[in-house]
Amino acid sequence: MDPHVAATVIDFTKSAKLIGAGLAAMGMIGAGVGLGVLFGSYLQAAIRNPAGASSQQTMLFLGMALTETMGLFAFVVSLIILFGS
């Protein structure tokens, strides 16, 4: 096999991995936007009704945890694409 062809195949595989990992990492953008919307909405609701803010705090933390989990999942998938076989 011609060495130039083999190098092209290896470079194509590596570049495809990098592109795939970058696309998978874009899921972290959604987590950042989701957290901003979540806390912004909670702050607006707490300002409008301070008495009800404490009852919604557990849902705030649950939503924060689930949103952050999706960001971490996207990060792990991108690492698997980069360093997996």
C-alpha positions as CSV (number, residue, x, y, z in Angstrom):
1,M,0.0,0.0,0.0
2,D,1.2,3.4,-0.9
3,P,2.4,5.3,2.3
4,H,0.6,8.5,1.2
5,V,-2.7,6.7,0.9
6,A,-2.2,5.1,4.4
7,A,-1.4,8.5,5.9
8,T,-4.6,10.0,4.3
9,V,-6.8,7.3,5.8
10,I,-5.3,7.8,9.2
11,D,-5.7,11.6,9.0
12,F,-9.3,11.2,7.8
13,T,-10.1,8.9,10.8
14,K,-8.5,11.3,13.3
15,S,-10.2,14.3,11.8
16,A,-13.6,12.5,11.9
17,K,-13.0,11.7,15.6
18,L,-12.2,15.4,16.3
19,I,-15.3,16.6,14.5
20,G,-17.5,14.1,16.2
21,A,-16.2,14.9,19.6
22,G,-16.7,18.6,18.9
23,L,-20.3,18.0,17.9
24,A,-20.9,15.9,21.0
25,A,-19.4,18.6,23.2
26,M,-21.9,21.1,21.8
27,G,-24.4,19.5,24.2
28,M,-22.7,21.4,27.0
29,I,-24.0,24.6,25.4
30,G,-27.5,23.4,26.0
31,A,-26.7,22.7,29.7
32,G,-25.3,26.2,30.2
33,V,-28.3,27.8,28.5
34,G,-30.7,25.6,30.5
35,L,-29.1,26.5,33.8
36,G,-29.4,30.2,32.9
37,V,-33.0,29.9,32.1
38,L,-33.7,27.8,35.2
39,F,-32.1,30.2,37.6
40,G,-33.5,33.3,35.8
41,S,-37.0,32.0,36.0
42,Y,-36.6,31.1,39.6
43,L,-35.3,34.5,40.5
44,Q,-38.2,36.2,38.7
45,A,-40.7,34.0,40.6
46,A,-38.9,34.6,43.9
47,I,-39.0,38.4,43.4
48,R,-42.7,38.3,42.5
49,N,-43.7,35.9,45.3
50,P,-41.1,35.7,48.1
51,A,-43.3,33.6,50.3
52,G,-43.5,30.8,47.7
53,A,-39.8,30.8,46.8
54,S,-38.8,28.4,49.6
55,S,-41.3,25.8,48.5
56,Q,-39.9,25.8,45.0
57,Q,-36.3,25.6,46.1
58,T,-36.2,21.8,46.1
59,M,-37.5,21.7,42.5
60,L,-34.8,24.3,41.6
61,F,-32.0,22.0,42.8
62,L,-33.5,19.0,41.2
63,G,-33.8,20.8,37.8
64,M,-30.2,22.1,38.3
65,A,-28.9,18.5,38.9
66,L,-30.7,17.1,35.9
67,T,-29.6,19.9,33.6
68,E,-26.0,19.6,34.8
69,T,-26.1,15.8,34.3
70,M,-27.0,16.3,30.6
71,G,-23.9,18.5,30.2
72,L,-21.7,16.0,31.9
73,F,-23.1,13.3,29.7
74,A,-22.3,15.3,26.6
75,F,-18.7,15.8,27.9
76,V,-18.3,12.1,28.6
77,V,-19.6,11.1,25.2
78,S,-17.1,13.5,23.6
79,L,-14.2,12.0,25.6
80,I,-15.3,8.5,24.6
81,I,-15.3,9.5,21.0
82,L,-11.8,11.0,21.3
83,F,-10.1,8.4,23.3
84,G,-12.1,5.3,22.6
85,S,-11.0,2.7,20.2
